[in-house]
Amino acid sequence: MPVWIAFLLGIVQGLTEFLPISSSGHLALMQNLFKIEQYTANHIAFDIILHLGTLFAVIIAFWDDIVELVRSLIGLIVDKFHIKGHPGRRMLVLLIVATLPLVVAALLESKIEAMFQSPLLIGCALIFTAILLFFADRLGGGKKTARDASVKDALLVGLMQLLAVFPGVSRSGATMCGGLFAKFDRDFAVRFAFLLSIPAVLGATVFKLPDVLASGGEAFLPIVVGFFAAAISGYCAIALVKLLVKRNSFKYFSIYCACVGVLSIVLSLMK
């Protein structure tokens, strides 16, 4: 794989993994519209590296939260699963509950991705993401944090994550919208969504390991370039989302998804 392709894919993966605009949808569109399938079709190991780059970004961005979650896990075990009065432990339990639907997602993802690779269907999914962001921005949001969010709220966020098995539906967008619909505080909705991405990315990595071992190695330089491109762009994307959520607006992402979705549909119909 050429280094410039590795750099480009790393940037796209990092930005679209955390911005609510769908990484899988943009990658599929790039493959279809710019004819780069020859560089991506059999590079499963490289795909794993890009995901590890984005995982590194979210770990750096939320390091303090992760340390607190580890402490909460230890405390939860030592205190025989006593949760009341411990927001950190409640947060951990909520994240575990929200992660449970990932089992269903893992079983469905490969089959659905194979069916939804056309620009027409991806365009429709991007428009759906735009509508989801629009209504979550207008109707969602509240004051709930880890202290008062319920198991049902966490399950709603986890179920929203299932929508991301369709290329073009943003995983981060779906989980953030789920949090807003559950009346999470906007900052908490974003933080919860990004922390929830850690088991999602780890799960995807483990799930693909057998394919990586069967596919062989990858050149060293493209791997390094792709990893750091994904990590740096991913960190910048997280910072941007944090900034925009403080301004109470996802409208920019909604407009972008709608425009790209319409463009994708038009281009697919012109072929």
C-alpha positions as CSV (number, residue, x, y, z in Angstrom):
1,M,0.0,0.0,0.0
2,P,1.4,3.5,-0.9
3,V,2.2,5.7,2.1
4,W,0.0,8.5,0.8
5,I,-3.0,6.1,0.7
6,A,-2.2,4.9,4.3
7,F,-2.0,8.6,5.4
8,L,-5.3,9.4,3.7
9,L,-7.1,6.4,5.1
10,G,-5.7,7.2,8.6
11,I,-7.0,10.8,8.5
12,V,-10.4,9.7,7.2
13,Q,-10.7,6.9,9.9
14,G,-9.6,9.2,12.7
15,L,-11.9,12.1,11.8
16,T,-15.0,10.0,10.9
17,E,-14.7,7.6,13.8
18,F,-15.4,10.3,16.3
19,L,-17.2,13.0,14.4
20,P,-20.8,11.9,14.1
21,I,-20.6,11.4,10.3
22,S,-19.9,7.6,9.9
23,S,-16.4,6.2,9.3
24,S,-17.7,3.0,7.6
25,G,-19.9,5.1,5.2
26,H,-17.1,7.4,4.2
27,L,-14.6,4.5,3.7
28,A,-17.2,2.7,1.5
29,L,-17.8,5.9,-0.5
30,M,-14.1,6.4,-1.0
31,Q,-13.8,2.8,-2.3
32,N,-16.7,3.2,-4.7
33,L,-16.2,6.8,-5.9
34,F,-12.4,7.0,-6.0
35,K,-11.6,3.4,-6.9
36,I,-9.2,2.5,-4.1
37,E,-10.5,-1.0,-3.6
38,Q,-7.2,-2.3,-4.7
39,Y,-5.5,-0.7,-1.7
40,T,-8.1,-1.7,0.9
41,A,-9.7,-5.0,-0.1
42,N,-7.2,-7.4,1.5
43,H,-5.6,-5.2,4.1
44,I,-7.3,-6.4,7.2
45,A,-4.2,-5.9,9.4
46,F,-4.0,-2.3,8.2
47,D,-7.7,-1.8,9.1
48,I,-6.9,-3.1,12.6
49,I,-4.0,-0.7,12.9
50,L,-6.3,2.3,12.0
51,H,-8.8,1.2,14.7
52,L,-6.0,0.9,17.2
53,G,-4.9,4.4,16.3
54,T,-8.4,5.8,17.1
55,L,-8.4,3.7,20.3
56,F,-5.1,5.3,21.3
57,A,-6.7,8.8,20.7
58,V,-9.7,8.2,22.9
59,I,-7.5,6.7,25.7
60,I,-5.3,9.8,25.7
61,A,-8.3,12.2,25.5
62,F,-10.2,10.4,28.4
63,W,-7.3,9.1,30.4
64,D,-8.5,10.5,33.7
65,D,-12.0,8.9,33.2
66,I,-10.4,5.6,32.3
67,V,-8.2,5.7,35.4
68,E,-11.3,6.4,37.5
69,L,-13.2,3.5,35.9
70,V,-10.4,1.1,36.7
71,R,-10.4,2.3,40.3
72,S,-14.2,2.0,40.4
73,L,-13.9,-1.6,39.1
74,I,-11.5,-2.5,41.9
75,G,-13.7,-0.8,44.4
76,L,-16.8,-2.5,43.1
77,I,-15.2,-5.9,43.5
78,V,-13.7,-5.2,46.9
79,D,-17.0,-3.8,48.3
80,K,-19.0,-6.7,46.9
81,F,-20.7,-4.7,44.1
82,H,-21.9,-1.8,46.4
83,I,-22.8,1.0,44.0
84,K,-25.0,3.5,45.9
85,G,-23.2,6.8,46.6
86,H,-20.4,6.0,44.1
87,P,-20.9,7.8,40.7
88,G,-17.8,6.2,39.3
89,R,-19.1,2.7,39.9
90,R,-22.5,3.7,38.5
91,M,-20.8,5.0,35.4
92,L,-18.9,1.7,35.0
93,V,-22.1,-0.4,35.4
94,L,-23.9,1.9,32.9
95,L,-21.1,1.4,30.4
96,I,-21.2,-2.4,30.8
97,V,-25.0,-2.4,30.2
98,A,-24.6,-0.2,27.1
99,T,-22.0,-2.6,25.8
100,L,-24.2,-5.7,25.9
101,P,-25.9,-5.0,22.5
102,L,-22.5,-5.1,20.9
103,V,-22.8,-8.9,20.9
104,V,-25.7,-8.6,18.5
105,A,-23.8,-6.0,16.5
106,A,-20.8,-8.4,16.1
107,L,-23.1,-11.1,14.7
108,L,-24.9,-8.9,12.2
109,E,-22.2,-6.4,11.1
110,S,-20.4,-8.4,8.4
111,K,-23.6,-9.6,6.8
112,I,-25.2,-6.1,6.8
113,E,-22.0,-4.4,5.5
114,A,-21.9,-6.8,2.6
115,M,-25.5,-5.8,1.7
116,F,-25.1,-2.0,2.2
117,Q,-22.0,-1.2,0.1
118,S,-23.7,0.7,-2.7
119,P,-23.4,4.6,-2.6
120,L,-27.2,4.8,-3.0
121,L,-27.9,2.9,0.3
122,I,-25.0,4.6,2.1
123,G,-26.4,8.0,1.0
124,C,-29.8,7.1,2.5
125,A,-28.1,6.0,5.7
126,L,-26.2,9.3,5.9
127,I,-29.4,11.2,5.5
128,F,-30.9,9.1,8.3
129,T,-27.9,10.1,10.4
130,A,-28.5,13.8,9.6
131,I,-32.2,13.4,10.6
132,L,-31.2,11.7,13.8
133,L,-28.7,14.4,14.7
134,F,-31.2,17.1,13.9
135,F,-34.0,15.8,16.2
136,A,-31.6,14.8,19.0
137,D,-30.2,18.3,18.9
138,R,-33.7,19.9,19.0
139,L,-35.6,17.5,21.2
140,G,-33.0,15.7,23.3
141,G,-30.7,16.6,26.2
142,G,-31.4,17.1,29.9
143,K,-29.5,17.2,33.2
144,K,-28.8,13.5,33.9
145,T,-25.3,12.4,34.7
146,A,-23.8,9.2,36.1
147,R,-25.5,10.0,39.4
148,D,-29.1,9.7,38.2
149,A,-28.9,7.9,34.8
150,S,-30.7,4.6,34.9
151,V,-30.0,1.1,33.5
152,K,-32.8,1.7,31.0
153,D,-31.0,4.9,29.8
154,A,-27.8,3.0,29.3
155,L,-29.6,0.2,27.4
156,L,-31.2,2.8,25.1
157,V,-27.7,4.2,24.2
158,G,-26.5,0.6,23.6
159,L,-29.4,-0.2,21.4
160,M,-28.9,3.0,19.4
161,Q,-25.3,1.8,18.8
162,L,-26.8,-1.2,16.9
163,L,-27.8,1.2,14.1
164,A,-24.1,1.7,13.3
165,V,-23.9,-1.8,11.7
166,F,-25.4,0.0,8.7
167,P,-22.6,1.8,6.7
168,G,-23.5,5.4,6.7
169,V,-25.0,5.5,10.2
170,S,-22.5,7.0,12.6
171,R,-21.7,5.0,15.7
172,S,-20.6,8.0,17.7
173,G,-23.6,10.0,16.4
174,A,-26.0,7.2,17.2
175,T,-24.7,6.8,20.8
176,M,-24.6,10.6,21.4
177,C,-28.1,10.9,20.1
178,G,-29.2,8.0,22.4
179,G,-27.7,9.8,25.3
180,L,-29.6,13.0,24.4
181,F,-32.8,11.1,23.9
182,A,-32.3,9.6,27.4
183,K,-32.0,13.2,28.7
184,F,-28.3,13.0,29.5
185,D,-26.5,16.3,30.1
186,R,-24.9,17.2,26.8
187,D,-21.3,16.9,28.1
188,F,-22.1,13.6,29.8
189,A,-23.8,12.3,26.6
190,V,-20.6,12.9,24.6
191,R,-18.3,11.5,27.3
192,F,-20.4,8.4,27.7
193,A,-20.4,7.9,23.9
194,F,-16.7,8.2,23.6
195,L,-16.0,5.9,26.5
196,L,-18.4,3.4,25.1
197,S,-16.3,3.4,21.9
198,I,-13.4,1.7,23.7
199,P,-15.1,-1.7,24.1
200,A,-16.6,-1.3,20.6
201,V,-13.1,-0.8,19.0
202,L,-11.5,-3.5,21.2
203,G,-14.3,-5.9,20.3
204,A,-13.9,-5.2,16.6
205,T,-10.1,-5.7,16.8
206,V,-10.4,-9.1,18.6
207,F,-13.2,-10.2,16.3
208,K,-11.0,-9.6,13.2
209,L,-7.8,-11.2,14.7
210,P,-8.3,-14.6,13.0
211,D,-8.6,-12.9,9.6
212,V,-5.5,-10.9,10.3
213,L,-3.5,-14.0,11.1
214,A,-4.7,-15.6,8.0
215,S,-4.0,-12.6,5.7
216,G,-0.3,-12.2,6.4
217,G,1.7,-9.1,7.2
218,E,1.7,-5.5,6.0
219,A,4.6,-3.2,5.1
220,F,6.0,-1.3,8.2
221,L,5.9,2.3,7.0
222,P,2.3,2.4,5.9
223,I,1.3,0.9,9.2
224,V,3.2,3.5,11.2
225,V,1.9,6.4,9.0
226,G,-1.7,5.1,9.2
227,F,-1.6,4.6,13.0
228,F,-0.4,8.1,13.8
229,A,-2.6,9.7,11.2
230,A,-5.6,8.0,12.7
231,A,-4.5,8.8,16.3
232,I,-3.8,12.5,15.7
233,S,-6.8,13.2,13.5
234,G,-9.0,11.2,16.0
235,Y,-7.8,13.3,18.9
236,C,-8.5,16.5,17.0
237,A,-12.0,15.1,16.2
238,I,-12.7,14.4,19.9
239,A,-11.6,18.0,20.8
240,L,-13.9,19.4,18.1
241,V,-16.9,17.5,19.3
242,K,-16.2,18.6,22.9
243,L,-16.1,22.2,21.7
244,L,-19.2,22.1,19.6
245,V,-21.3,20.3,22.2
246,K,-20.6,23.2,24.6
247,R,-22.3,25.4,22.0
248,N,-25.3,23.2,22.1
249,S,-25.2,22.4,18.4
250,F,-24.8,19.3,16.2
251,K,-26.4,21.2,13.3
252,Y,-23.1,21.4,11.4
253,F,-22.7,17.6,11.4
254,S,-26.4,17.2,10.5
255,I,-26.0,19.5,7.5
256,Y,-22.8,17.8,6.4
257,C,-24.3,14.3,6.6
258,A,-27.3,15.5,4.6
259,C,-25.2,17.1,1.9
260,V,-22.9,14.0,1.5
261,G,-25.9,11.7,1.6
262,V,-27.6,13.6,-1.2
263,L,-24.4,13.8,-3.2
264,S,-23.8,10.1,-2.8
265,I,-27.4,9.3,-4.0
266,V,-27.1,11.7,-7.0
267,L,-23.7,10.2,-8.1
268,S,-25.0,6.7,-7.8
269,L,-28.0,7.4,-9.9
270,M,-25.8,9.1,-12.6
271,K,-23.7,5.9,-13.0
